[in-house]
Amino acid sequence: MEKIILITGGGRGIGAACALLAARQGYVVCISYVADEAAAAAVVAAIERAGGAALSVQADVSDESAVERLFVAVDKRFGRLNALINNAGILSAQMRVEQMDATRINRILTTNVTGSFLCAREAVRRMSTRHGGSGGSIVNMSSRGAVLGSPGEYVDYAASKAALDALTIGLSKEVAGENIRVNGVRPGLIHTDIHASGGEPGRVSRLQSSVPMARGGEPIEVAKAALWLLSDEASYTTGSFIDVSGGR
Ligand code: NDP
């Protein structure tokens, strides 16, 4: 039977790489986006051109009713999902903690933390054997920032990813007996648009000399780790993390 995957923020960057790889691995792919409809449509078109099935849905993960609508759209089009990548995430302009206001901090936390909790909740309601499901697998897209702290840039973002790691650990234990595995991937410096949204498009180039492997990573290198954790190859792996960071 075909497996159904939902990837939040699957229209661009790491999420798009996950979507395209998942399709190549035979998944039916649902992606969500918040604003860039054209990018999401291009991912869906690429999957369909290659003979796969895909759906894109506009849904802000920080909006509870939008998340509920997103999962219902997946139910209606394809059925109960087997896999979720909580990938959607944001950061804000680089600054020190003493410069941050509550609006900024809450925006980061609501998207990166609340959004991931809401999507995990909806996934568990469909996957858990407690609710008549047949199990599944969840991957949370964390960051090496959760461990390194992102000083002088975005400690609020790093803190949101540390919260996501706690969600991974706690939820993995909560649902381990219900045939659901929950793991995390912690990317390092990856070539995507997210750095421009922090005000420094060239951030990976500036910092790559601090990476032991002396380069930034590509989205596909992160996607491979996420898809492995979702797969049956990782059948005894839960509450675990893979750092995809070139040693940084
Ligand atoms: P991008 O900025 O390239 O893409 C982010 C994606 O998230 C977009 O598809 C965007 O949708 C979506 N998104 C943003 N906000 C929301 C929202 N409120 N609701 C739904 N979707 C939303 O980022 P990356 O690909 O670089 O990052 C993906 C994940 O990887 C993030 O969680 C990020 O924190 C994490 N990460 C990235 C690293 C890197 O170096 N790139 C390093 C460590 C972690 P839309 O296309 O509509 O704008």
Residues whose N, C-alpha, C, O or C-beta is under 5 A from the ligand:
A	BS01	NDP	G9 G10 G11 R12 G13 I14 G15 Y33 V34 A35 D36 A59 D60 V61 S62 N87 A88 G89 I90 T111 M141 S142 S143 R144 P187 G188 L189 I190 T192 D193 I194
